[in-house]
Amino acid sequence: MSIISSRAKLLGTVFSLALAFSAPVVHAETPPNVLVVAQSIDDAVSFDPAEGFELTTVQSFNNIYQRLVQSNRDDGTKIEAALAASWEAGSDGKSLTFTLADAKFASGNPVRPEDVIFSLTRAVKLNKSPAFILNELGWKADNVDAAITKVDDKHVKLTWTADVGSGFALSILTAPIASIVDEQTVSTQAKDNDFGNGWLKTNSAGSGAYTIATYTPHEALVLQANASSSDKPTLESIIIRNVPDVGARRLLVEQGDADIARGLSADQIEALKDKSGIKVLSVPSARQDYILLNSKANPTLGNPAFWEAARYLVDYDGITKNLLRGQSSVHQAFLPNGFPGALSGTPFKLDVEKAKKILADGGIKTPFKIEFIVFNDQPFLSIAQSLQSTFAQAGITLDIQPGVASDIYARGRAGKFEMTLRYWIPDYFDAHSNASAFAINKDNSANTVAKQAGWVIPELTDETLAAVKEQDAAKRAALYQDLQKKIQASSPFVFMLQGNDQVVISDKVKNYAQGLNADQVYYDKVAK
C-alpha cells in the first residue's frame, strides 16, 4: 500500500471515529488495529522535542523518537542503550564516546553521527523552554558545536565544561530534549534559520515505533506505525483524541468508543471501578502540583510575607481526601517521593488566622484581588475553586480565569500572569532535574521556573550547582534536602501535591505500559 493511500485510509478512520464520538447513543467499537485514547490535548504547544514541554507532547516522544540512551521502563534510575549500542567515558571525566547501533529514521535514512550532532546542537541554539536541561552540561549556543563531534561513521563524541561526571551526563541524555531527529529530513524544512522548528511543531522525523500521521490542534493527534522501526509496534495506529469534557471521556471508554481515558475526575473513577469490560490502573507519578506566583507582577506578590501566608491558605487535606480521593497525596517539597533526598514531611496546613497574622506583620493590607489563570481542565479547576474559597477567608479574592492549557503555558513562560496553578514532572531521574528548575536563576539567562516567577537567586543557584557536583551520594542527598527546606520556607512556589495517575482502560487492551515520569508512556507493545 502506498504512503498516500495508507494515510487516506487512516484519515478515514479518524473521521469515522469522530462521527461516532458525536453520537452518544451509538456504540462504535474501535477497530482492532487502532488504539483510541480520550484525553485533553489542549496543552500541546509543539511536537518538536527541542521545544515540546507539556504533558501531551512529552507523553508522545518515547513513541516517536529515540535517544542515545534511555531510562529502563520498569526502573527509571537504570540507564540502558537505545540508539547507542555502547558508550565509553573519557579519562578526563568530562566526555563520552558513543558507538551507534544500526537504526533508521521513518524516512528510511540511517541514523548517523551527523544526526546526533544536529539534534543536540539545534536544541541548544533554539533555546526553547527545555533548553536549560542541556545547559546543565555547560552547553551554550557559542560552544556547543565544538562540544559534539563526529569521530567516524559509527562514533560520536560528547564533551562538556560543567563540573559534572559522566553518570549525570547520561541522565541528562535520557530527557526528551535529547531525542535524535533526522537531519536530512528536518533541514529541508528549515525556514529563516529555525532549524526546522516550525515544521516539527506538527510533524515528526524520528526513529521511534510511530510517526505523526496528522495533528490537528485541539482535535486529535494521530500516530502511524513506523515501517522503518527496528522494533515494529503491534498496532497500526494510535488516535489521541481531544475530549475536554471529563464526562464525555468516561462515556466514550464506558461505551467502547475509546480504549483508554485519562484525566478523569475522582467521581468518574469511582463510578467506573466496578464496571465490566474496563479496569482502572493506578500508576505512581512523579508529578507535583504547585502554585506559581509572579514576584514581579506587583509589590504584594513579591513580598515574602505573602509567599509564607499562602502556604497556610491551602486546604491540603481537603483537596486530597475530598476532591481527588486517591489521585494525589499531600507533598510540600520540590523533590517527589521516590527520588533520593526527597523531603516527605508536611509542615504546612490550612490555618487562616496564622495567614492573616503573617500578612499583617508583613505590611500587606486586605482585601485585594489576584488574577488566577488556570488550565480549563480537571482537576485544576476543582483545586482552583478550593483555593479560591480558602484564600477568600483571609480577604484575598482569587479571580479564576480558565484558559486553554497551551495559552496558560505561554503566559506563564512570558511572565504575563499574577498567579497560576502548575504541575511539574522531572525530565530525567536525578534530583537536579527539579532543583535546576526551582533553585537556579542567577541572572535570568536560563529558562527555569524560577525565572518565570521573576525570582533572581544567585546564592541558591551557587548552592544548587554545588549539589550537582557532589559525588558522594549521601552528602549530595543532604544538600538537596537543605535546598528544599530553604525553598519551603520562602519562595514564590507553594508545593501542594504529588500525583497518582488513574488511567481507565478497556480490558481488551493488553501490554499498556506507563512509568513514574511523564515521558514514560509506551504504546509500542500495546495489543488488542
Secondary structure by P-SEA (a helix, b strand, c coil): ccaaaaaaaaaaaaaaaaaaaacccccccccccbbbbbccccccccccccccccaaaaaacccccccccccccccccbbbbcccccccccccccbbbbbbccccccccccccaaaaaaaaaaaaaaccccccccccccccccccccccccccccbbbbbbcccccaaaaaaaaaccccccccaaaaaaaccccccccccccccccccccccccccccccbbbbccccccccccccccccccccccaaaaaaaaaaccccccccccaaaaaaccccccbbbbbbbccbbbbbbbccccccccccaaaaaaaaaacaaaaaacccccccccccccccccccccccccccccccaaaaaaaaaaaccccccccbbbbccccaaaaaaaaaaaaaaaaccccccccccaaaaaaaaaacccccccbbbbbcccccccccccccccccccccccccccccccaaaaaaaaaaaacccaaaaaaaaaaaaaaaaacccccccbbbbbbbbbbcccccccccccccccccccccc
